[in-house]
Amino acid sequence: MDRKPSLIDRLKAKDAFLVGTWAKIPSLETVELIGHAGFNFAVVDMEHAPHSFQSAYQAIATAQAVGLYAMARLPDRSGGAVQRLLDAGIDGLLVPRVETPEIAADVTAAMAFPPLGSRGMGYTSRAARWGLDSAADYLERGRNHVMRGVQIEDMGALEQIDGILAAPALNAVFIGFGDLALSSGLPGSHPTLRGLEAKVLAAARAKGVPCGTAVQTPEEAVRCREAGYSFVMISADTTLFAHAARRLMDDTRNALGR
């Protein structure tokens, strides 16, 4: 059975722009709804949401079953979940709070097979269709078709972007404006951060590395596409549900004259 083009291959295509959302609720139904709504991918958030490995594993399988690419944001940069998520057949990983070229090299090496990295072989895992794929196909996909991304979330990392992009196994970056604003004391739209954003995008483009970020509105997504991003996460399942529920209740109260 043929696989569809991989996430990283799609992101590296000319003029690529994929739209996903964060999957924070540990529920298969919400992941299905994200897929049925037409998103390109879902990001299982293990850093800022209550996902366990088990719920992440189920979300990955559910996402792929409804045509989504499955990504995960790791709980931290220690790497403890990397091997198991890769064995689960995930399409891409994001490591939070990567501050230096050395950290970028270490965390992405854990996602790649030798000689590029140190990932172990789990040939009887879901990533190899439980051993139904050939070992050669399993290794080729792991080496060339898994997104290995890091999150740039502080000023020091922005200023070292060339070194971070030089990490041998890295093939994607994500700019986290929330933590950037927090650490710098500047709003995400501040000219200083926008200037550094342009520097990161130019450096990533020169290396052929797709760059993504998180947004809240369609207008922000348009700005990101025009700026040169390859992917965005817009909103989150929690936010979508909360806003829809509040809007419905407000409308109902207004209709009832309360």
C-alpha positions in Angstrom: 0.0 0.0 0.0 1.4 3.4 -1.0 1.8 6.2 1.5 0.7 9.7 0.7 3.4 12.3 0.4 5.1 12.9 3.8 4.5 16.0 5.9 8.1 17.3 5.5 7.9 16.7 1.7 4.7 18.7 1.5 6.3 21.5 3.6 9.4 21.7 1.5 7.4 22.0 -1.8 7.5 25.4 -3.5 4.9 27.8 -2.1 3.8 25.3 0.5 1.4 26.5 3.1 -0.3 24.0 5.4 -2.8 24.9 8.1 -3.3 22.9 11.3 -4.4 23.4 14.9 -3.4 22.3 18.3 -5.0 19.1 19.7 -5.0 19.8 23.5 -8.1 17.8 24.6 -7.1 14.1 25.1 -10.1 12.9 23.0 -10.3 10.9 19.8 -13.5 12.7 18.9 -11.9 16.1 18.8 -9.1 14.9 16.6 -11.7 13.4 14.2 -13.5 16.7 14.1 -10.3 18.5 13.3 -9.9 16.2 10.3 -13.5 16.4 9.2 -13.3 20.2 9.4 -10.6 20.1 6.7 -7.4 21.0 8.5 -4.1 19.7 7.0 -2.6 18.6 10.3 -3.1 18.3 14.1 -0.4 19.0 16.7 -0.8 16.9 19.8 0.3 19.3 22.6 2.2 17.4 25.3 3.8 20.5 26.7 0.8 22.7 27.6 -2.1 20.1 27.7 -2.8 16.9 29.7 -1.8 14.4 27.0 -0.1 11.2 28.2 1.8 9.0 25.8 -1.2 6.7 25.5 -3.6 9.6 24.6 -1.0 10.9 22.2 -0.6 7.5 20.5 -4.3 7.2 20.0 -4.5 10.8 18.7 -1.8 10.0 16.1 -3.6 7.0 14.8 -6.9 8.8 14.7 -5.5 11.8 13.0 -3.9 9.7 10.2 -7.0 7.7 9.8 -9.0 10.8 8.9 -6.4 12.1 6.6 -4.5 14.5 8.9 -0.8 14.6 9.3 0.0 14.0 13.0 2.6 16.1 14.8 3.4 16.4 18.5 4.9 19.1 20.6 7.1 17.3 23.1 6.6 17.9 26.9 10.1 19.1 27.2 13.5 18.8 25.5 14.7 15.9 27.6 13.9 13.5 24.7 12.2 10.8 26.8 9.1 10.6 24.6 10.9 10.9 21.2 11.6 7.2 20.5 8.1 6.1 21.4 6.4 8.8 19.4 8.5 8.0 16.3 7.7 4.3 16.7 4.1 5.3 16.8 4.5 6.5 13.3 4.2 10.2 13.9 4.7 12.6 10.9 6.6 15.3 12.8 7.9 16.4 16.2 8.5 19.8 17.7 10.9 20.3 20.6 10.1 23.3 22.8 12.5 25.9 24.2 15.6 25.2 22.0 18.0 28.0 22.9 21.3 27.1 21.4 22.9 25.3 18.4 24.2 22.6 20.7 20.7 21.8 22.0 19.2 21.9 18.5 21.8 19.4 17.3 21.3 17.1 20.3 17.5 17.0 20.3 17.1 16.5 16.6 19.9 13.8 16.5 17.6 11.8 18.8 15.0 11.8 16.0 17.2 10.6 13.2 18.7 7.2 12.4 22.5 6.7 12.2 24.7 8.0 10.8 22.8 11.3 11.1 21.5 10.7 14.6 21.0 8.1 17.4 17.4 6.9 16.9 17.1 3.2 17.6 15.5 0.7 15.3 11.9 -0.3 16.2 11.1 -2.4 13.1 8.1 -4.2 14.6 6.4 -0.9 15.6 3.5 1.0 14.0 6.0 3.2 12.1 6.9 0.1 10.1 3.3 -1.2 9.9 4.2 -3.7 12.6 6.9 -5.2 10.4 4.9 -5.4 7.2 7.1 -2.7 5.6 10.6 -3.7 4.5 13.4 -2.7 6.8 14.8 -0.6 4.0 11.5 1.3 3.6 11.2 1.9 7.3 14.7 3.3 7.6 14.3 5.4 4.4 11.1 7.0 5.8 12.7 7.6 9.2 15.7 9.2 7.6 14.1 11.3 5.0 10.4 11.8 5.6 9.9 12.7 9.3 9.7 16.3 10.3 12.3 17.1 13.0 11.6 20.6 14.3 12.6 22.9 17.1 10.8 25.8 18.6 12.6 29.2 18.8 11.2 31.0 21.8 13.7 33.4 23.2 15.9 36.3 22.0 19.1 34.3 22.4 17.8 31.6 20.1 16.7 34.1 17.5 20.2 35.7 17.5 21.8 32.2 17.0 19.5 31.1 14.3 22.2 30.4 11.8 23.9 27.9 14.2 20.6 26.3 15.1 19.7 25.8 11.4 23.1 24.1 10.9 22.1 21.2 13.2 22.6 18.2 10.9 19.3 16.4 11.6 17.1 19.5 11.8 14.6 20.0 9.0 12.0 22.5 10.4 11.7 25.4 12.8 8.8 27.0 14.6 8.8 30.6 16.0 6.9 30.8 19.3 5.8 34.4 19.7 4.1 33.8 23.0 7.2 33.0 24.9 9.3 35.4 22.8 7.0 38.2 23.9 7.2 37.0 27.5 11.0 36.7 27.6 11.6 40.0 25.8 8.9 42.1 27.3 7.8 43.1 23.8 4.5 42.5 22.1 4.7 39.9 19.3 4.0 42.7 16.7 6.9 44.9 18.0 9.2 46.0 15.2 12.2 44.4 16.9 10.6 41.0 16.9 9.3 41.4 13.4 12.8 42.3 12.3 14.2 39.1 13.9 11.3 37.1 12.4 12.3 38.3 9.0 15.9 37.3 9.7 14.8 33.8 10.8 12.6 33.3 7.7 15.4 34.5 5.4 17.9 32.2 7.0 15.5 29.2 6.9 14.6 29.8 3.3 18.3 29.9 2.4 18.7 26.5 4.0 15.5 25.1 2.5 14.1 24.6 6.0 10.3 25.2 6.4 9.3 27.6 9.2 6.0 27.7 11.1 4.3 29.6 13.8 0.9 29.8 15.7 -1.8 32.3 14.9 -5.3 33.1 16.1 -7.1 34.5 13.1 -7.4 34.0 9.3 -5.9 37.4 8.8 -2.8 36.4 10.8 -2.5 33.3 8.7 -2.6 35.4 5.5 0.2 37.6 6.9 2.3 34.5 7.7 1.9 33.0 4.2 2.9 36.3 2.6 5.9 36.6 5.0 7.2 33.2 3.9 6.0 30.7 6.5 5.3 27.1 5.3 2.8 26.2 8.0 0.7 27.6 10.8 -1.3 26.3 13.7 -4.5 28.4 14.0 -6.3 28.4 17.3 -6.7 25.1 19.3 -9.5 22.6 19.9 -10.0 24.0 23.4 -10.3 27.6 22.1 -12.6 26.6 19.3 -14.9 24.8 21.6 -14.8 27.5 24.3 -15.6 30.4 21.9 -18.3 28.5 20.1 -20.0 27.5 23.4 -19.8 31.1 24.8 -21.1 32.6 21.6 -24.0 30.2 21.5 -24.9 30.9 25.1 -24.6 34.6 24.6 -26.8 34.4 21.5 -29.3 32.3 23.4 -29.5 34.7 26.4 -30.0 37.6 24.0 -32.7 35.8 22.2 -34.4 35.1 25.5 -34.1 38.7 26.6 -31.9 37.9 29.6 
